[in-house]
């Protein structure tokens, strides 16, 4: 075998090995440090806590209304871009992360609307310009580039913002139901943030292929 044939054969073998590793990763991958079964259990338990919150008809203070709006807009951003990621992500673990975020934010949104209805507060119906800009940016990316951008913008930065918002609500809100919503959501937000940081490290470090 001459040198050119040897190099070609070696390259083909390496490509095949990489492809096999990608398939194995997709079938057996974890979201952060959690295997799929554990990840599903954590998310379902958190959803049950959110669903169990009972709204009251007590009116919200102006400060609490502002906090509710902040929660609503942050959640809408996460939900909108994560729905896009469920469709476009190519990494199996990123898809799991995105689907969990869709499920989380769908549940939070439903409970927030329930609270708002009880308190006669009108929540925003459409994403804000910042969300629309992020959607446009993500739609312009594909493959591994999309996966990294989604995990960085929504998984890490989005959860950092949500964490800060919910911690503020938990400490400053006067309404018991709004405070309970933050308390129920915060543990899962922290789990999603940690998992996103782990995924971002792997994606950025080249351990995963798109």
C-alpha positions, 0 to 999 in steps of 0.5 A: 500500500502506497502512502496516499492509499494508506492516508486515504484508508486511515481517513475513512476509518477515522471518519467511520469511527467518529460517526459511530461515536456520534451515534453512540452518543446520541443513543446513550448521551446525558443531559449534563450529568443526568441520564435521560430517565433521571432527567425526565424524573427531575423535570416531572417532579418540578412540573408537579410542584408548579401545577399544585400552586393555588392562585388567590384573587387578592390583587397584586401590588404594582411592584408584584405586577412588574415582577409577574411581567418580568417572569412572563417575558423571560419565560416567553423568550425561553419557550419561543427559542426552545421550540425552535431548538426542538426542531433544529438542534442536531445534537441528541442531548441538546434536543433533550435540553430544549424539550425539557425547557419547552415543557418547563416553560409551558407549565410555568406559562399556564400557571402564570396565566392562571394566577393573572386571570385570578388577579385580573392582570393582563399578561403580554401576548407576544414575544418582545423585540429581544426575543424576536432578534434571538429567533432571527439569529438562531434561524440563520444557524444550522448544525453544530453552530446552531446547537452551540448558539442555542445552549449559550443564549438560552441554556446558559444566559437565559437561565442565568436571567431566569434565575436572577428574576425568580430569586428576586420574586422569591425574596421581594414578592408580597403575593403568596402564590407568586412567591410560591411559583418562584420557589417551585421553579427555582430548583429546576432552573438551577438544574437546567443552568448547570446542565446547560453549562456542562453541555456548553463545555462539551460542545465548545470543547469539541467533544461532540459533533453536530 
